[in-house]
């Protein structure tokens, strides 16, 4: 299948977006390993930790950690060991439940109301900014402003609007 990408160019969809995301993630990992290998190579060629760290753009303390891990584990010491960070305040089930509450067509929550809802329902305190990120970015929900339904609107609304 071909897709137009502008100015007469097309692109074949050999890979899905998820496949491309996996490739990007793998490439980033390979790049980190490569940078660490260059750091170790520089040390083997006589550079100091400070010089090698500056050359690859990391702090000297980071270079020292890389060296220690390399000395202890060899090649596997070059592989980043990110454990995913601190667990979220809401687990996956709670997030799914919250999203289903927010996407209900009869609900019209503001971010401030969502903060209160999370506190009441899950006894978890989120900041306004964290809640905004959760709703807008992670849940991919758009802004929605509640309006009165058509039968509730005043008949002379245009005249009233002009007066004010």
Buried (B, 14 or more C-beta within 10 A) or exposed (E): EEEEEEEEEEEEEEEEEEEEEEEEEEEEEEEBBEBBBEBBEBBEEEBEBEEBBBBBEBEBEBBEEBBEBBEEEEEEBBEEEEEEEEEEBBEEEBBEBBBEEBEEEEBEBBBEEBBEBBEEEBEEEBEEEEBBBBBEEEBEBEEEEEEEEEEEEEEEEEEEEEEE
